[in-house]
Amino acid sequence: MIKVAGVEPASIGEELGLLAGSELVSVNGRELEDFLDWEFLTADEEFLLHVRQPDGQEIEYDIERPLGEALGVSLEPPRIRRCANRCDFCFVDGLPDGLRDVLYIRDDDYRLSFRYGNFATLTNLKPRDVERIIEYRLSPLYVSVHATDPTIRRYLLRNPTAPEIIPQLRRFADYGIEFHTQIVMAPGVNDGETLRQTLADLYAFGPSIIGCSVVPVGLTEYSKHQLVREPNEAECRAALTLIDERADIALRERGRRWALGADELYLRAAVELPAAEAYDDFDQVENGVGSVRWLQRRISDGAAGVREWAGRRIGVVTGTAMGPLMPMVLDPLARETGASFELVTVVNSLFGPRVTTAGLLPGAAIRDALAGAQPMDLALVPGEAINDDGLFVDGMSLDALAAAVGLDVRPSRDFADALDEEFAT
């Protein structure tokens, strides 16, 4: 059973009399567990829907609707599947006390992997979960592999019962499921020859594995530094050599590089980022793989002809990782728009200076940085730093930030998403 969170006006759901709090019990006699069941079982033009209204009344609707017409019903969020692992580099373990409760949830949910591209380890799947992945063809899935050697993988996950990943992936691949994979590289554990072997094993698996990214382990001031450390420049360079070896093979044999390094890996290695063509279809840009080149491409595709910002002073907020690379993004944007851009690089005051990604910047740190910046007409803050409720990781709202600095503040993921909005006057 799942609950209705809201119903769109003039929708089929409103016509049926569904309300916030209505319980959606079953479709065609099959009990509904979560949004996956709802979406897949109501995809047909005709079906029977069993509903329990907030007043307890139970109704069965015989629904006929044109294929593709939405029912106009939003659902309450599902209960998130918790992680069964205890990785030394776990982000949750690197959080300080006093944040919102939801941030301390260890999620490892194949449903969120399919829907949002969240990486999952697949270590907590029950037989019913396996059946649903196969039945609903949940593809592609985003999978944290880390190492194909089962002993090393179990050590990294701190989970002695983690199943072997290659047979697990093979079972799904036999039913047409595809995967994006990642390796979070912990120096001295899954780099070097282990990294080489993991890349080779995943590539040999076949085209069901669309690609593999290598991301250097990242820690906060609160992480388990006695158990894990971040890779140094030489170790990152060595990893890039192995990635390039595998990418060269893939390019010759499959026409795509397949093996990719996160931007952070290049930054730590002090190696220039590859060209945009090296990132295939930017499948893992949300994982920090090709972010800079993707931004450049978005600006080239979306900002041409926009001149309403001419003469404006725009502040661009980012973390210390992207700070050195942002001129490559802002220079062409300035040429396209005629605006001037001030880069505002923010040190993370919540997690410590080790955390350099823009997506984890707290609102308070951005507020303080903007307060000390040059006068500007508009400030763009990283869109990935704000959740669906408009809150930064420290709980500050976007509205509160704008009020505190007295500026038009807009979240932006690719600049083009803010170019189309009218300028505040």
GIDA-V603165 format. One record per pair of residues at least 12 apart in sequence whose C-alpha atoms are under 6 Angstrom apart, sorted by the first residue. I is the first residue (numbers start at 1). J is the second residue. D is the distance in whole Angstrom. If there is no record, write none. Layout:
((I/J/D) (I/J/D))
This chain:
((1/24/6) (1/25/5) (1/32/5) (1/33/5) (2/23/6) (2/24/5) (3/21/6) (3/22/6) (3/23/5) (3/24/6) (3/75/6) (3/76/6) (4/20/5) (4/21/5) (4/22/5) (4/75/5) (4/76/6) (5/20/5) (5/74/5) (5/75/5) (5/76/5) (6/20/5) (6/74/5) (7/72/6) (7/73/5) (8/72/5) (11/72/5) (12/71/5) (13/71/5) (13/72/6) (21/54/6) (22/52/6) (22/53/5) (22/54/5) (23/51/6) (23/52/5) (24/51/5) (25/50/5) (25/51/5) (26/49/6) (26/50/5) (27/48/6) (27/49/5) (28/47/6) (28/48/5) (45/64/6) (45/65/5) (45/66/6) (45/67/5) (46/63/5) (46/64/5) (47/63/5) (48/61/6) (48/62/5) (49/61/5) (81/107/6) (81/108/6) (81/109/5) (82/106/5) (82/107/5) (82/108/6) (83/106/5) (83/107/5) (83/108/5) (85/157/5) (85/158/6) (85/159/5) (86/157/6) (86/158/5) (87/156/6) (87/157/5) (87/158/6) (92/104/6) (94/220/5) (94/222/5) (94/223/4) (108/120/5) (113/141/6) (113/142/6) (114/141/5) (117/142/6) (119/142/5) (119/143/5) (119/144/6) (120/143/5) (120/144/6) (121/143/6) (121/144/5) (123/162/5) (139/177/5) (139/178/5) (140/178/5) (140/179/5) (141/179/5) (142/179/6) (142/180/5) (142/181/6) (143/181/5) (144/181/6) (144/182/5) (145/182/6) (145/183/6) (146/183/4) (146/184/6) (147/198/5) (148/198/5) (150/164/6) (178/208/5) (178/209/6) (179/209/5) (179/210/6) (180/210/6) (180/211/5) (181/212/5) (182/212/5) (182/213/5) (182/214/6) (183/214/5) (184/215/5) (184/216/6) (184/217/6) (185/215/6) (185/216/5) (185/217/5) (186/217/6) (187/231/5) (211/258/4) (211/259/6) (212/259/5) (213/259/6) (213/260/5) (213/261/5) (214/261/5) (215/262/5) (216/265/6) (217/230/6) (220/351/5) (220/354/6) (220/355/6) (221/351/6) (221/352/5) (233/268/5) (233/269/4) (236/265/6) (236/269/5) (237/269/5) (243/259/6) (247/259/5) (262/288/6) (262/289/4) (263/289/6) (276/293/5) (295/414/6) (296/329/6) (302/416/6) (304/336/6) (306/337/6) (307/337/5) (309/337/6) (309/339/5) (310/337/6) (310/338/4) (310/339/5) (311/339/5) (312/339/5) (313/340/5) (313/341/6) (313/376/5) (313/377/5) (314/341/5) (314/376/6) (314/377/6) (314/378/5) (314/379/6) (315/341/6) (315/342/5) (315/343/6) (315/379/4) (316/343/5) (316/344/6) (316/379/6) (316/380/5) (317/344/5) (317/345/6) (317/381/5) (318/345/5) (318/358/5) (319/345/5) (319/346/5) (319/356/5) (319/357/5) (319/358/4) (320/345/6) (320/356/5) (321/356/5) (321/357/6) (323/345/6) (348/361/6) (349/365/6) (359/384/5) (359/385/4) (360/385/6) (362/392/6) (362/393/5) (362/394/5) (363/392/5) (363/396/5) (378/408/5) (378/409/6) (379/409/5) (380/409/6) (380/410/5) (380/411/6) (381/411/5) (382/411/6) (382/412/5) (382/413/6) (383/411/4) (383/412/5) (383/413/5))
